[in-house]
Amino acid sequence: MRSLLPVFILSLCFIVSGCTPPTSQGLRENPKNSYEFLAEENYQSVYRKILPVARKCYQSGLITAQMVVQDELYHDIKSGSVSVALHGGLGVSTYLTIDFLALNDNETKVSVFTALSNWKSAGDAVIEWVEDGSTKCSSQRNKVKKPDVVNEHQQ
């Protein structure tokens, strides 16, 4: 059985703060907590690694709210996204958006945008999903060793 702890925590944060950006675009426009890295593989391969693990880790529901994982894949522009949003009685709030864009046939830029500062571990986990093939919901890497990060916008 999946742990409902992430849904409970996000629901509580939403109720208490009510200030998270409601959309993926809102996260992108205010990248307070964003991480970018390069994956040395095709954008479709990156997508296939991210989507199932995001669903396993985040998609769940309670009586009045659901964590929903949505995905988009655009073959014509070689890009896509995966987002995690809370759908509840107070509307929809997006907490995590992962964008990926092919730079060439074997290199993809991955951008992770999070709504909450304590979700840095989610960004670290995404790096592991792509680089290591991990299916763990949280980062397993040694905290001292940091992956090659192209850009980190934490404040």
C-alpha positions as CSV (number, residue, x, y, z in Angstrom):
1,M,0.0,0.0,0.0
2,R,1.3,3.4,-0.9
3,S,2.1,5.8,1.8
4,L,-0.4,8.7,2.0
5,L,2.0,10.8,4.0
6,P,3.0,13.0,0.9
7,V,-0.7,13.7,0.2
8,F,-1.3,14.6,3.8
9,I,1.7,16.9,4.0
10,L,0.8,18.6,0.7
11,S,-2.8,19.0,1.8
12,L,-1.7,20.5,5.1
13,C,0.7,22.9,3.3
14,F,-2.0,23.9,0.8
15,I,-4.6,24.6,3.6
16,V,-2.1,26.5,5.8
17,S,-0.3,28.5,3.1
18,G,-2.7,28.7,0.1
19,C,0.2,30.4,-1.7
20,T,1.7,27.8,-4.0
21,P,1.5,28.6,-7.7
22,P,-1.6,26.9,-9.2
23,T,0.0,25.8,-12.5
24,S,3.1,24.5,-14.0
25,Q,3.6,27.8,-15.8
26,G,3.4,29.6,-12.4
27,L,6.3,27.4,-11.2
28,R,8.3,28.1,-14.3
29,E,7.8,31.9,-14.0
30,N,9.0,32.0,-10.4
31,P,11.8,29.4,-10.3
32,K,12.7,29.9,-6.7
33,N,13.3,26.2,-6.3
34,S,14.5,24.9,-9.6
35,Y,17.2,22.5,-10.7
36,E,18.6,21.8,-14.2
37,F,20.9,19.0,-15.4
38,L,21.9,17.4,-18.6
39,A,21.1,13.8,-19.4
40,E,23.2,12.1,-22.0
41,E,20.3,10.3,-23.6
42,N,17.3,10.8,-25.9
43,Y,14.4,12.9,-24.5
44,Q,12.0,9.9,-25.0
45,S,14.2,7.7,-22.8
46,V,14.2,10.4,-20.1
47,Y,10.4,10.6,-20.3
48,R,10.1,6.8,-20.0
49,K,12.3,6.9,-16.9
50,I,10.5,9.8,-15.1
51,L,6.8,9.1,-15.7
52,P,6.4,5.6,-14.1
53,V,8.4,6.6,-11.0
54,A,6.6,9.9,-10.6
55,R,3.3,7.9,-10.7
56,K,4.5,5.4,-8.2
57,C,5.8,8.0,-5.8
58,Y,3.1,10.7,-6.0
59,Q,-0.1,9.6,-7.5
60,S,-2.6,8.8,-4.7
61,G,-5.8,10.0,-3.2
62,L,-7.8,10.7,-0.1
63,I,-11.5,11.2,0.3
64,T,-11.5,14.8,-0.8
65,A,-8.2,15.3,-2.5
66,Q,-6.0,13.5,-5.1
67,M,-2.4,13.8,-6.1
68,V,-2.4,13.6,-9.9
69,V,0.6,13.0,-12.1
70,Q,0.0,14.5,-15.6
71,D,2.3,14.1,-18.6
72,E,2.8,15.7,-22.0
73,L,5.1,14.5,-24.8
74,Y,5.7,16.6,-27.9
75,H,7.4,14.6,-30.7
76,D,7.5,17.6,-33.1
77,I,9.5,19.8,-30.8
78,K,11.2,16.9,-29.0
79,S,10.2,17.9,-25.5
80,G,7.7,17.1,-22.7
81,S,6.8,17.5,-19.1
82,V,5.6,15.6,-16.1
83,S,3.8,17.4,-13.3
84,V,2.4,16.6,-9.9
85,A,-0.6,18.5,-8.7
86,L,-3.0,18.3,-5.8
87,H,-6.7,18.3,-6.9
88,G,-9.0,19.1,-4.0
89,G,-12.0,21.1,-2.9
90,L,-10.0,24.3,-3.1
91,G,-8.9,23.8,-6.7
92,V,-5.7,22.5,-8.2
93,S,-2.2,23.4,-7.1
94,T,0.9,22.1,-8.9
95,Y,3.8,21.2,-6.6
96,L,6.3,19.6,-9.0
97,T,7.0,20.1,-12.7
98,I,9.7,18.3,-14.6
99,D,10.4,19.6,-18.1
100,F,12.7,18.0,-20.6
101,L,14.0,19.2,-24.0
102,A,16.2,17.4,-26.5
103,L,19.3,19.4,-27.2
104,N,20.3,16.8,-29.8
105,D,19.6,13.1,-30.4
106,N,21.6,12.0,-27.4
107,E,21.4,14.9,-24.9
108,T,18.4,16.2,-23.0
109,K,18.1,19.2,-20.7
110,V,16.0,18.4,-17.7
111,S,14.5,21.2,-15.5
112,V,12.8,20.4,-12.2
113,F,10.6,23.1,-10.7
114,T,9.2,22.7,-7.2
115,A,6.7,24.8,-5.2
116,L,8.0,24.1,-1.8
117,S,11.6,24.7,-0.7
118,N,11.7,21.4,1.2
119,W,11.2,19.5,-2.0
120,K,14.9,19.8,-3.0
121,S,15.0,16.1,-2.3
122,A,12.5,15.6,-5.1
123,G,14.8,17.3,-7.5
124,D,17.7,15.1,-6.3
125,A,15.5,12.0,-6.8
126,V,14.7,13.0,-10.4
127,I,18.4,13.2,-11.1
128,E,18.7,9.7,-9.8
129,W,15.7,8.4,-11.8
130,V,17.3,9.6,-15.0
131,E,21.1,9.1,-14.4
132,D,21.0,6.0,-12.2
133,G,17.7,4.3,-13.3
134,S,16.5,4.5,-9.7
135,T,12.9,3.8,-8.8
136,K,13.2,5.1,-5.3
137,C,10.9,8.0,-4.3
138,S,13.6,9.9,-2.4
139,S,17.3,10.5,-3.1
140,Q,19.6,7.7,-2.2
141,R,22.9,9.4,-3.1
142,N,25.5,10.3,-0.5
143,K,24.7,13.8,0.6
144,V,28.3,14.8,0.2
145,K,28.6,13.8,-3.4
146,K,26.6,16.1,-5.6
147,P,25.7,15.4,-9.2
148,D,26.8,17.8,-12.0
149,V,24.2,20.5,-11.8
150,V,24.1,23.0,-14.7
151,N,22.0,25.5,-12.8
152,E,20.6,25.7,-9.3
153,H,18.3,28.6,-8.3
154,Q,17.8,28.0,-4.6
155,Q,17.4,30.9,-2.3
